[in-house]
Amino acid sequence: MPTLSELTTALDALWPAERAESWDAVGTVCGDPDAEVGTVLVAVDPVQAVADEAVRLGADLLLTHHPLYLRGTTTVGAHTFKGRVVHTLIKADTALHVAHTNADRADPGVSDALAGALDLRVLAPLVPDPDDPQGRRGLGRVCELDTPLSLAAFAQHAAAHLPATAQGVRAAGDPDAMIRRVAVCGGSGDSLFEQARAAEVDAYLTADLRHHPASEAQERSPLALVDAAHWATEWPWCEQAAAQLDALSERHGWGLRTHVSRLVTDPWTAHAASGLHHDYEYPGAPN
C-alpha cells in the first residue's frame, strides 16, 4: 500500500495545485504523510455525513471536490461543524484531500465527466488554459449532441442522466428551439456567459444560475440556459476520479480499494412545482 505522501504526490500530478484559482484551497487538509492508504472514498462535499460514511467504510483517505475550509479560520474545535468533521476524520486516522478548481481545469476534468454523463461529445474547452499547448485543459467544455433535441427535450435528457435532486433541471429559452451544440460547466458557471456566447453554442448547461444574470443573458442573445443542481453537475467527477485512482493503483501495484459516495449532499431536499394561473403568460406564448 502507498503512504499518504506517495498517494498525494500522484494526485498532485493529476490535479496540480498550481492550476487552482488563486482564491481556492486545495491539497491535504489533514492526515499523517507516513500513514498507509488502502481504502479511498471519493465525494463532492466534506460534510459530516460524508465523514461518517468514510469512517464506517474504514477509509484511510477521503478525497473531495469541495474544500472544507475555503476561507481562513481560527479554530478547528468540535463545537463548529467543520471542526467536528476534522475531529471525526483524525480520530479515525482518515486523511482529507481536496481537488477543486485544479480538477475543474484538468484533462480530463470535472466538465469532461459532466459531458460524459450527458452523452455529449467534447470538442474543446470553453475557456482554454493558455499554458496547455494541446488545447485540452481549461474551464468548461464545448460539446455536441449526436442527435439534436428541442430545449425542453434536452432539459429532460439532463434530468434523466444526472443524479436526482430536489431541484431537478430547469431551462430558459424557447422550449421548441433545437439544441445541438452545448457548452457545459460543472458547478457555478454564470461567470462564463460571454464565453458561451462566443462559442456559438445553442445552450449552456451549468448550475446556480441567478435571476438577474440569467435574465440579462436572455435579453442579450438567444442562448438557451439549462440550470441543474450544483452537486449533480459535479458528482460525475467522483466516478471519473475513482477510475483515475484505480488506474494509478494498477500501474503502481498499490491494491487500492476505491469507493464513490452516493450520499446526496445537495442542500435542497424538497421541491414543489408552482401552478400556472390563467391570467399569467410567458412572453411570446400563444394567446
Residue, then its C-alpha position, 0 to 999 in steps of 0.5 A: m500500500p502507498t503512504l499518504s505522501e506517495l498517494t498525494t504526490a500522484l494526485d498532485a500530478l493529476w490535479p496540480a495545485e498550481r492550476a487552482e484559482s488563486w482564491d481556492a484551497v486545495g491539497t491535504v487538509c489533514g492526515d499523517p504523510d507516513a500513514e498507509v492508504g488502502t481504502v479511498l472514498v471519493a465525494v463532492d462535499p466534506v460534510q459530516a455525513v460524508a465523514d461518517e460514511a468514510v469512517r464506517l467504510g474504514a477509509d484511510l483517505l477521503l478525497t473531495h471536490h469541495p474544500l472544507y475550509l475555503r476561507g481562513t479560520t481560527t479554530v478547528g474545535a468540535h463545537t463548529f461543524k467543520g471542526r467536528v468533521v476534522h475531529t471525526l476524520i483524525k480520530a479515525d486516522t482518515a486523511l482529507h484531500v481536496a481537488h477543486t478548481n485544479a480538477d475543474r481545469a484538468d484533462p480530463g476534468v470535472s466538465d469532461a465527466l459532466a459531458g460524459a454523463l450527458d452523452l455529449r461529445v467534447l470538442a474543446p474547452l470553453v475557456p482554454d488554459p493558455d499554458d496547455p499547448q494541446g488545447r485540452r485543459g481549461l474551464g468548461r467544455v464545448c460539446e455536441l449532441d449526436t442527435p439534436l433535441s428541442l430545449a425542453a427535450f434536452a432539459q429532460h435528457a439532463a434530468a434523466h442522466l444526472p443524479a436526482t435532486a430536489q431541484g431537478v433541471r430547469a431551462a430558459g429559452d424557447p422550449d421548441a428551439m433545437i439544441r445541438r451544440v452545448a457548452v457545459c460547466g460543472g458547478s457555478g458557471d454564470s461567470l462564463f456567459e460571454q464565453a458561451r456566447a462566443a462559442e456559438v453554442d445553442a445552450y449552456l448547461t451549468a448550475d446556480l444560475r441567478h435571476h438577474p444574470a440569467s435574465e440579462a443573458q436572455e435579453r442579450s442573445p438567444l442562448a438557451l440556459v439549462d440550470a441543474a443542481h450544483w452537486a449533480t453537475e459535479w458528482p460525475w467527477c467522483e466516478q471519473a476520479a475513482a477510475q483515475l485512482d484505480a488506474l494509478s493503483e494498477r500501474h503502481g501495484w498499490g491494491l487500492r480499494t476505491h469507493v464513490s459516495r452516493l450520499v446526496t449532499d445537495p442542500w435542497t431536499a424538497h421541491a414543489a412545482s408552482g401552478l400556472h394561473h390563467d391570467y399569467e403568460y410567458p412572453g411570446a406564448p400563444n394567446 
